[in-house]
Amino acid sequence: MRKRWLYGALAVLVLGGAALLFTERPLSVAVVRPESDVVLRIYGLGTVEARVLSRIGFEAGAALATLSADLGDQVQKGQELAKLNPAEQEARVARARAAVEENTASMAKAKAAVVRARAMLAQREAANKRQQSLARSDVASVQRAEEAQRDEDVARADLAVAEADLAVIRAQAADAAAALMLEETLLSHHRLTAPYDAVIVARHAEAGTVVKAGEPIFTLIDPSTIWIQAYIDEERAGQLELGQTGTIRLRSQPHVQFNGTVSRIGLESDRVNEERRVWLVCSDCPRPMYLGEQAEVRITTGKRASALMVPEVAISGFDGHRGKVWLVREGRLTEAALTFGARDDRGRVEVKNGVPDGALIVALPPKGVDEGRLAHVEDGP
């Protein structure tokens, strides 16, 4: 029985010693070292887009007679791209033109009537003047003088009617001219022309198809307005500014790096994905560019002559400004709260302040990390 108690006590001592030895064994840790000439970048994923993109169609509806352009064509401003069957509208134009010609003839007739009425009035005025003079001299009767006055009044009324008829015909002429202009404008809508120098990226209909007004026939882009639309995490978007430079990698050419500049920053963030849109103009991207192609961007937001960059995975309770990290101080591990600043595209955050003198920040806390435990700093740069 004594031997059993002795062996049990010895086993407890051995196990306790082993546990004490294990917990006091120095833990090897990698630490953050100061870096010089640190370039701060933020990462974004986006696509190739065009600032000027138009889906164009006819302002009238009819059957497509011809299409003179196709996908990939470069077209000039004003160039005809397609045409509708114009027969029905041409008939309307002819009818409106005939109405204008009819009105022209009516106007000529009305003008002649006005001239005749004026001549008749002049004749009646002269006759009336003569009869009134004779009546005053008792050479002619009063009755004849009254008849002469009546004839003059009738002639003056006839002139007023003729002039009114001419005014009506002139108004009808303006209406007929406007109607002709309308029909000719509608006829011009049967031709679809390029609104600017463009490249056709899609053709949505074929000849013979009956299309409605406003239905897209072609999709055009202005090739000089191609840019990269990227999405940046809101947590990093606060560092964005217009004019910042960046690098672009296209999905189709991952081995080539192109240069771009931030030309627009969205004023509204995505409420679901919590991302902000930013647009970069590429200065040396290849031609042609393909809309919708995926692109990766890295935007340079700043540079530091010297900085401590801590991996975000090493920070606990990080709120974007403060968080806790493990430090090696006087050979033992201790946890401390630090203040952080800018982030980079490698998942690291700049340390602003809070590091005690002589302490080193643990880059990636290993298993077994605990307050006060011995630590051995691994060799590194």
C-alpha positions as CSV (number, residue, x, y, z in Angstrom):
1,M,0.0,0.0,0.0
2,R,2.9,2.4,0.8
3,K,4.5,1.7,-2.5
4,R,1.3,2.5,-4.3
5,W,1.0,5.8,-2.5
6,L,4.6,6.5,-3.2
7,Y,4.3,5.7,-6.9
8,G,1.2,7.9,-7.2
9,A,2.8,10.9,-5.6
10,L,5.8,10.5,-7.8
11,A,3.6,10.4,-10.9
12,V,1.8,13.5,-9.8
13,L,5.1,15.3,-9.4
14,V,6.4,14.1,-12.8
15,L,3.2,15.3,-14.5
16,G,3.1,18.6,-12.7
17,G,6.7,19.2,-13.6
18,A,6.1,18.3,-17.2
19,A,3.1,20.7,-17.4
20,L,5.1,23.5,-15.8
21,L,8.0,22.9,-18.1
22,F,5.7,23.0,-21.1
23,T,3.9,26.2,-20.1
24,E,7.2,27.9,-19.4
25,R,8.8,26.8,-22.6
26,P,9.4,29.9,-24.7
27,L,6.9,30.3,-27.6
28,S,8.5,31.2,-30.9
29,V,6.8,34.2,-32.5
30,A,7.3,36.3,-35.7
31,V,7.2,40.0,-35.1
32,V,6.5,43.1,-37.2
33,R,9.6,45.0,-38.3
34,P,9.7,48.7,-39.4
35,E,9.6,49.1,-43.1
36,S,10.9,52.0,-45.2
37,D,9.4,53.5,-48.4
38,V,6.0,51.9,-47.7
39,V,3.4,52.4,-50.5
40,L,-0.2,52.3,-49.3
41,R,-2.7,50.9,-51.8
42,I,-6.3,49.7,-51.7
43,Y,-7.7,46.9,-53.8
44,G,-10.8,46.9,-55.9
45,L,-12.5,44.5,-58.3
46,G,-14.5,45.8,-61.2
47,T,-15.2,45.7,-64.9
48,V,-14.5,47.5,-68.1
49,E,-17.3,49.9,-69.0
50,A,-18.0,52.9,-71.3
51,R,-19.1,56.3,-69.9
52,V,-20.9,57.1,-73.2
53,L,-23.1,54.1,-74.1
54,S,-26.3,54.5,-76.2
55,R,-29.0,52.0,-77.2
56,I,-30.5,53.7,-80.2
57,G,-33.6,53.0,-82.2
58,F,-36.2,54.7,-84.5
59,E,-38.6,57.3,-83.3
60,A,-41.2,55.7,-85.5
61,G,-42.4,52.2,-86.0
62,A,-42.4,50.2,-89.2
63,A,-40.7,47.3,-90.9
64,L,-36.9,47.4,-91.1
65,A,-35.9,47.8,-94.8
66,T,-32.1,47.8,-94.5
67,L,-29.3,47.6,-92.0
68,S,-26.0,49.0,-93.1
69,A,-23.9,48.4,-90.0
70,D,-22.9,45.4,-87.8
71,L,-21.3,44.5,-84.5
72,G,-17.7,45.8,-84.3
73,D,-18.1,48.5,-87.0
74,Q,-16.7,51.9,-86.4
75,V,-19.2,54.6,-87.6
76,Q,-19.0,58.3,-88.0
77,K,-21.4,60.9,-86.7
78,G,-24.4,61.2,-89.1
79,Q,-23.7,57.9,-90.9
80,E,-26.8,55.9,-91.8
81,L,-27.1,52.7,-89.9
82,A,-30.5,51.4,-90.8
83,K,-33.7,52.4,-92.6
84,L,-37.4,51.7,-92.2
85,N,-39.8,51.0,-95.1
86,P,-40.8,54.6,-96.0
87,A,-43.7,54.0,-98.5
88,E,-46.5,55.0,-96.1
89,Q,-44.8,58.0,-94.8
90,E,-43.7,59.2,-98.3
91,A,-47.4,59.1,-99.3
92,R,-48.2,61.4,-96.3
93,V,-45.5,63.7,-97.3
94,A,-46.8,63.8,-100.9
95,R,-50.3,64.6,-99.6
96,A,-49.0,67.4,-97.4
97,R,-47.0,68.8,-100.3
98,A,-50.1,68.8,-102.5
99,A,-51.9,70.7,-99.8
100,V,-49.2,73.3,-99.8
101,E,-49.5,73.7,-103.5
102,E,-53.3,73.9,-103.4
103,N,-52.9,76.6,-100.8
104,T,-50.5,78.5,-103.0
105,A,-53.0,78.6,-105.8
106,S,-55.7,79.7,-103.4
107,M,-53.6,82.5,-102.1
108,A,-52.9,83.7,-105.6
109,K,-56.6,83.7,-106.3
110,A,-57.3,85.6,-103.0
111,K,-54.6,88.2,-103.8
112,A,-56.2,88.8,-107.2
113,A,-59.6,89.2,-105.5
114,V,-58.1,91.8,-103.2
115,V,-56.7,93.7,-106.2
116,R,-60.0,93.6,-108.0
117,A,-61.8,94.8,-104.8
118,R,-59.5,97.7,-104.5
119,A,-59.9,98.7,-108.1
120,M,-63.7,98.5,-107.7
121,L,-63.5,100.6,-104.5
122,A,-61.4,103.2,-106.3
123,Q,-63.9,103.4,-109.1
124,R,-66.9,103.7,-106.7
125,E,-65.1,106.4,-104.7
126,A,-64.5,108.5,-107.8
127,A,-68.1,108.0,-109.0
128,N,-69.5,108.9,-105.6
129,K,-67.3,112.0,-105.4
130,R,-68.6,113.2,-108.7
131,Q,-72.2,112.5,-107.9
132,Q,-71.9,114.3,-104.5
133,S,-70.4,117.3,-106.3
134,L,-73.2,117.4,-108.9
135,A,-75.8,117.0,-106.1
136,R,-74.5,120.0,-104.3
137,S,-74.7,122.0,-107.5
138,D,-78.3,120.7,-108.1
139,V,-77.2,119.2,-111.4
140,A,-77.9,115.6,-110.2
141,S,-80.6,114.3,-108.0
142,V,-80.1,113.4,-104.4
143,Q,-81.2,109.9,-105.1
144,R,-78.3,109.3,-107.5
145,A,-75.9,110.7,-105.0
146,E,-77.2,108.3,-102.3
147,E,-76.9,105.4,-104.7
148,A,-73.3,106.4,-105.5
149,Q,-72.5,106.5,-101.7
150,R,-74.1,103.1,-101.3
151,D,-72.0,101.6,-104.1
152,E,-68.9,103.0,-102.5
153,D,-69.8,101.4,-99.1
154,V,-70.5,98.1,-100.8
155,A,-67.2,98.2,-102.6
156,R,-65.4,99.0,-99.4
157,A,-67.1,96.0,-97.7
158,D,-66.1,93.7,-100.6
159,L,-62.5,94.8,-100.2
160,A,-62.6,94.0,-96.4
161,V,-64.1,90.5,-97.2
162,A,-61.4,89.9,-99.8
163,E,-58.6,90.9,-97.4
164,A,-60.1,88.7,-94.7
165,D,-60.2,85.8,-97.1
166,L,-56.6,86.4,-98.0
167,A,-55.7,86.4,-94.2
168,V,-57.5,83.1,-93.7
169,I,-55.6,81.6,-96.7
170,R,-52.3,82.9,-95.3
171,A,-53.1,81.2,-92.0
172,Q,-54.0,78.0,-93.8
173,A,-50.7,78.3,-95.7
174,A,-48.7,78.4,-92.4
175,D,-50.7,75.4,-91.2
176,A,-50.1,73.5,-94.5
177,A,-46.3,74.3,-94.3
178,A,-46.2,73.1,-90.7
179,A,-48.0,69.9,-91.6
180,L,-45.5,69.3,-94.5
181,M,-42.6,69.9,-92.1
182,L,-44.1,67.5,-89.6
183,E,-44.5,64.8,-92.2
184,E,-41.0,65.4,-93.6
185,T,-39.6,65.1,-90.0
186,L,-41.5,61.9,-89.5
187,L,-40.0,60.7,-92.8
188,S,-36.5,61.5,-91.6
189,H,-37.2,59.4,-88.5
190,H,-37.3,56.4,-90.9
191,R,-33.5,56.8,-91.2
192,L,-31.3,55.8,-88.2
193,T,-28.0,57.7,-88.0
194,A,-25.0,57.6,-85.6
195,P,-25.3,60.3,-83.0
196,Y,-21.5,60.5,-82.6
197,D,-18.3,58.8,-83.7
198,A,-18.8,55.3,-82.2
199,V,-18.2,51.6,-82.2
200,I,-21.2,49.2,-82.5
201,V,-21.1,46.7,-79.7
202,A,-24.5,45.0,-80.3
203,R,-27.1,44.6,-83.1
204,H,-30.5,43.8,-81.8
205,A,-32.7,43.3,-84.9
206,E,-32.5,42.1,-88.5
207,A,-34.0,43.3,-91.8
208,G,-37.7,42.6,-92.2
209,T,-38.4,42.8,-88.5
210,V,-41.3,45.1,-87.6
211,V,-40.0,47.4,-84.8
212,K,-41.7,49.7,-82.4
213,A,-40.8,53.3,-81.8
214,G,-37.9,53.5,-79.3
215,E,-37.0,49.8,-79.6
216,P,-33.2,49.4,-79.6
217,I,-31.6,48.5,-82.9
218,F,-28.0,49.0,-82.0
219,T,-25.9,49.6,-78.9
220,L,-23.1,52.1,-79.5
221,I,-20.2,53.3,-77.3
222,D,-17.8,56.1,-77.7
223,P,-14.4,54.3,-77.6
224,S,-12.6,57.3,-76.2
225,T,-14.7,57.1,-73.0
226,I,-13.8,53.5,-71.9
227,W,-12.8,53.3,-68.3
228,I,-12.7,50.8,-65.4
229,Q,-15.5,50.8,-62.9
230,A,-14.3,49.2,-59.6
231,Y,-15.8,48.5,-56.2
232,I,-13.9,49.5,-53.0
233,D,-14.8,48.3,-49.5
234,E,-16.3,51.2,-47.5
235,E,-13.8,50.6,-44.7
236,R,-11.0,51.6,-47.1
237,A,-12.9,54.0,-49.4
238,G,-12.2,57.0,-47.1
239,Q,-8.7,57.2,-48.4
240,L,-9.8,57.7,-52.0
241,E,-9.3,61.0,-53.8
242,L,-9.6,62.2,-57.4
243,G,-6.4,62.1,-59.3
244,Q,-4.9,59.2,-57.4
245,T,-2.9,56.8,-59.6
246,G,-3.4,53.1,-59.7
247,T,-2.6,49.9,-61.5
248,I,-5.0,47.8,-63.6
249,R,-4.9,44.1,-64.5
250,L,-7.3,42.7,-67.0
251,R,-8.7,39.2,-66.7
252,S,-7.6,38.4,-70.3
253,Q,-4.1,39.7,-69.7
254,P,-3.2,39.0,-66.1
255,H,0.6,39.1,-66.8
256,V,0.4,42.8,-67.9
257,Q,0.0,45.8,-65.6
258,F,-1.6,48.9,-67.0
259,N,-1.7,52.4,-65.4
260,G,-4.8,54.4,-64.6
261,T,-6.0,57.5,-62.7
262,V,-9.1,58.0,-60.5
263,S,-11.5,60.3,-62.5
264,R,-14.7,59.8,-60.6
265,I,-15.8,58.6,-57.1
266,G,-19.4,57.6,-56.6
267,L,-21.5,59.7,-54.3
268,E,-23.6,56.8,-53.3
269,S,-22.4,53.5,-51.8
270,D,-24.0,50.1,-52.3
271,R,-26.3,49.6,-49.3
272,V,-26.2,45.8,-49.5
273,N,-22.5,45.1,-50.3
274,E,-21.2,48.1,-48.5
275,E,-19.0,49.1,-51.3
276,R,-18.2,52.4,-53.1
277,R,-17.8,52.8,-56.8
278,V,-14.8,54.4,-58.3
279,W,-13.9,54.9,-62.0
280,L,-10.3,54.9,-63.4
281,V,-9.3,56.1,-66.8
282,C,-6.6,53.9,-68.3
283,S,-3.7,55.6,-70.0
284,D,-2.1,52.7,-71.7
285,C,-4.7,49.9,-71.9
286,P,-4.9,47.9,-75.1
287,R,-7.3,48.5,-77.9
288,P,-9.9,47.2,-78.3
289,M,-11.3,46.9,-74.8
290,Y,-14.1,44.5,-74.1
291,L,-17.1,45.7,-72.1
292,G,-17.8,43.7,-69.0
293,E,-14.4,42.2,-68.7
294,Q,-13.2,41.7,-65.1
295,A,-10.4,43.9,-63.9
296,E,-8.4,44.2,-60.7
297,V,-7.3,47.7,-59.6
298,R,-4.8,48.8,-56.9
299,I,-5.0,52.5,-56.1
300,T,-2.1,54.3,-54.5
301,T,-3.5,56.3,-51.6
302,G,-0.2,57.4,-49.9
303,K,3.4,56.7,-49.1
304,R,5.3,56.5,-45.8
305,A,9.1,56.9,-45.4
306,S,8.9,54.5,-42.5
307,A,5.9,52.5,-41.0
308,L,4.9,49.5,-38.9
309,M,2.4,47.5,-40.9
310,V,0.5,44.9,-38.9
311,P,-1.6,42.2,-40.5
312,E,-5.3,42.7,-39.7
313,V,-5.5,39.0,-38.6
314,A,-3.2,39.8,-35.7
315,I,-5.6,42.5,-34.4
316,S,-8.5,41.5,-32.1
317,G,-11.5,43.7,-31.5
318,F,-10.5,45.9,-34.4
319,D,-13.0,48.7,-35.2
320,G,-11.1,50.3,-38.0
321,H,-9.3,52.7,-35.6
322,R,-8.3,50.8,-32.4
323,G,-7.7,47.2,-31.5
324,K,-5.6,44.9,-29.4
325,V,-2.4,43.1,-30.4
326,W,0.1,40.8,-28.7
327,L,3.5,42.3,-27.8
328,V,6.8,40.8,-26.9
329,R,8.1,42.9,-24.0
330,E,11.2,41.9,-22.0
331,G,10.9,38.3,-23.3
332,R,7.3,37.8,-22.3
333,L,3.9,38.1,-24.1
334,T,1.5,40.9,-23.2
335,E,-1.6,42.3,-24.8
336,A,-2.0,46.0,-25.5
337,A,-4.4,48.3,-27.3
338,L,-3.0,50.3,-30.2
339,T,-4.3,53.0,-32.6
340,F,-4.2,52.3,-36.3
341,G,-4.3,54.4,-39.5
342,A,-4.2,53.6,-43.2
343,R,-4.6,50.2,-44.7
344,D,-2.9,48.6,-47.7
345,D,-3.9,46.0,-50.3
346,R,-2.1,43.2,-48.5
347,G,-4.4,43.1,-45.5
348,R,-2.2,45.2,-43.3
349,V,-2.8,48.3,-41.1
350,E,-0.4,51.1,-40.2
351,V,0.3,51.5,-36.5
352,K,-0.1,55.1,-35.4
353,N,0.8,55.0,-31.8
354,G,0.5,53.0,-28.5
355,V,3.6,50.7,-28.8
356,P,5.6,50.8,-25.6
357,D,9.4,51.4,-25.9
358,G,11.3,48.2,-26.6
359,A,8.2,46.2,-27.4
360,L,7.7,44.2,-30.6
361,I,4.3,43.5,-32.2
362,V,3.5,39.8,-32.8
363,A,2.7,39.4,-36.5
364,L,0.7,36.2,-36.2
365,P,-0.2,35.0,-32.7
366,P,0.4,31.2,-32.5
367,K,-1.6,28.7,-30.5
368,G,-0.8,28.8,-26.8
369,V,-0.3,32.6,-26.6
370,D,-1.1,33.8,-23.1
371,E,-0.4,36.8,-20.9
372,G,3.0,36.6,-19.4
373,R,4.2,33.6,-21.3
374,L,7.9,33.5,-22.4
375,A,8.4,34.3,-26.0
376,H,11.3,33.8,-28.4
377,V,11.5,36.2,-31.4
378,E,12.2,34.4,-34.6
379,D,15.0,35.7,-36.7
380,G,13.8,37.8,-39.6
381,P,14.5,40.9,-41.6
